[in-house]
């Protein structure tokens, strides 16, 4: 077989593994997106009081999708190596996989420290995705189809995280609402207040956040996204039995609070444009 033919066969094989990585990564990612979406709610609940609902939502969604990226990249990586070398490079591939898992751990630590989750997630993913092919090829000398397969999946993973980042930047958030109720409607009911959180109380019942209906009852709304005291607000509300549920179909509970001689039924709910 002449050199030209060998080069053509090698190029064709590389392109085939690249295509396997591209299609395989996309297929695994789409399958996992549909089947593991409930993970976001679990992560949200774990991070809720630590980060507040807005940052907990961002971190939960990004952790979920970064986890999808890990699995979506790993499956074609191992399949391609199996097809081309019968997993002769298993140890090197496991090292690459450990790097991807380490990405999740580093991102979680960064999110808990309060840094901007979305740009950090994208930067970490990009660095790891670029480093792994170099590590496999030049550190471990992997020459199987695993490397082009992994490279083929990189555009899919980058596009996936960019789409998630775009979605997180859209108009969603959480709103605490306080609807005034007649005094006789709360007789015998436990009544709380926000005296221990004056900044939250003044923000919720600020004149610009309240409106009065035809019967003279007030309704006040406080958007938590971007509110500088968001964490203090949700911790205070949690003590009163109120949480901001991750999805609008869930019940976060209500409580009756007293403010300046009036009674309000308070709740928190997600909203979006």
N, C-alpha and C positions, 0 to 999 in steps of 0.2 A: 504494500500500500504506500503510495507516494506521500510526500510531506503535505502537499496541497489538500489531498483527500483527508489526511489526519487532522489538519487544521479545520476543515469544513465540518467533520464529524464532531470535533471538540466544541466548536462554536455552536453547532446545532444542539448538542447536549446541554451546554451552558444556558442557552436560550430556553430550552425546555424546562430546566430546573428553575430558572427565573420565573417562567410562566406558572409553574407549579406553586412557587412561593406566593406569587401575586394572587392567583385564583384561590389557593388553599387558605391563605390568610384572610381574604375577604369572606370566604364561605364560613370559616370558623368564627370570625368576628360577628357576622350577621346572626348565626345560630345562637351564639352566647348572649348577644344583646337581647334577644327575645326570651331566652329561657332563664336568665339570671337577673332580670331587672329588680326582683324583690330584694336583692342584696343591698340596693341603695337605701331602702327604708331601714334595714338593720344597722347599717353604718351610720345613718343619720341619727338614730336613737342613741347610739353609743357616743357620738360626738356632740350631741345637742347642747347639753349644759356647759360643756367645755368651751365650745366655739360660738354658741348662739345659732339660731336656725339658718341664717343666711350663709355663714361660712361653713356650717355643718352640711348644708345642701351641696355647696360647691365641692367640698372635700369628698363627700360621699359619692357624688356623681363621677368625679375624677378618679377616685380610687377604684370604683367599679370598672370604668373604662380602661384604666391602666392595667387592671387585672385581666381584662379581656385581651388587651394588647399582648400581655405575657403569654397567655395560652394560644392566641391566634398566631403568634410568631413561633412558638415552640412546636406546634404540630407539624407544619410543613418542614421545619428544620430537621426533625427526627425522621420524618417520612423520606425526605430526599436523601439523607445519609443512609437510611436502610436500603433504599433502592440502588444506590451507587456503590456502597461499601459494606453493606450488611452490618451497619452500626459499629464499624471499626473505630470511629471517633467518639464513642459514647461519652467518655470522660470529659473530653473537651466540650462537647455539647452541654453536658450537665453544668460545667463551669459557666458557660454562656447563659444557661437558664438561671443559675444562681445570681448572676448579674442582673437579670431582669427582675427577679424576686426582690433583690436588694433595692431596686428602684422603688418598689412599693413601700418598703420600710423607710427609706430616706424621705420620700414624699410625705408619708404620714407624720414623721417627726417634724418636717418643715411646716406642715399645715398646723400641727399642734402648737408650734412656736408663734403662729400668727402671721406668717409671711403670705404674700399673695399666692394663692394656690394655683390658679390657672397658668400664669407664665412660668412658674417653677415646674409644674408638671410637664409642660411642653418642652422646656429646656432640658430637664433631666431625661425625658424620653428620647429626645433628639441625640443627646450625647451618648446614651447607651446604645441606641440603634446604629450610630456611626462607629462606635468603638468595637462592638461585637464582631463584625466581619473582619476587621483588622486583627483582633485578638485571635480569632480562629485561624486566619490565614498565616499570619506572621509569627504568632507566639506558639501555636500548636501545630502549624504546618498542615492544616486540614485542606485537602484538595478534592474532597467529594462534592456532590451536588448540594450539600448543606449550605455552603456559603452563598452561591447564587440564589438559592431558594429563600434564604433569609433576606438578602438584598431585594429580592422581588417583592417581599412583603412590606418593606419600609414605606413606600408611597401610600399603601393602604392604611397603615398605622398612623402616619402623620396626618393624613386626611381625616381619619376618624377623630383624632384628638382636636384638630382644628374645628371640625363641625360641632363637637361637644363644647369647645370654648365659645364658639359663636352662640350656641344655644344658652349657655350660662350668662352671656352678656346681654341677653334679651330681657324684656320687661316682666320679670317675675319677682316675687318677694313674699313677705308675711305682714299681715296687718292686724294690730290689736284694736278691737272695736269695743266701745262702751255705750250701750243703749240704756237710756234712763227708763226706769220702771216706777210705777206708783208705789208710795210707801206702804200702802196696805197689802200690796202683792208680795212683800218680803217678810211679813209677820211670821215669826217662828223659824225663819230661814237664817242660817249663819251668815253674818255680814263681816266682810273684811275691809281693809283699807290699804293704801299705798304710803302710809306715813313713814315707813322705813326706807322708802325709795322716792324721795321728793323730786329728784330730777325726772324720773319716769312719770310721776303723777303730774308734774307741771307740763311735761311734753304732751301727754295723752289728752289732758283737759285744756290745752292752750286754745285760745279763742279761734285761732286760724284752723284748728283741727276739728272744730265742733260746728254743728248746725242744729237749728231748732225747727221742729215740725209745727204744723198748724195747731196742735194741741199743747204746745209749749214744752214738749219733751225734747231733751238733747240727745244727739248721737255724735260720738267723738271717735276719730280714727287716727291711729298712729302707725305709720309705715316703718317697719323695723329695718329694712335694708338701707344701710347708710346712716342709721341712727347711732350716734357715738356711744350711747349707753345700752346698746342692744343686749349684751350679755347680762348686765344687771337687771334689765327688764324681764328677760325670760326666766331668770333664776327667782326673781320675786314672784312672778306669775306662777311658776312651778310650785312654790311654797303654798300658793292659794289653790292649787289643783288645776291650773290651766297650762296647757302646752300648745305649742304651734305644731300641728300635725304635718307630716311630710306631704300628704296628699289631701285634697279637698274632700275626699270621700270618707276620711277618718275623722273621728270626734276627739277634739282636744280638750273637751271639758269647758265648763263655765263656772263663774263665781259672781256673787253679788258684792259689790264694793260701795262704800259710802264716800262721797266727796262733797264738801261744803253743804251738808244737809240734804243732799240728793242721793238717790240709790241708782246704781247702774249694773246691768248685767254685762259682764266682760267676758270676751272670748278672743281667741287668736286663730286666724285661718290663712292659708296660702292664697295668693292671687297671682294672676298673670295677664299680660296684655292680649 
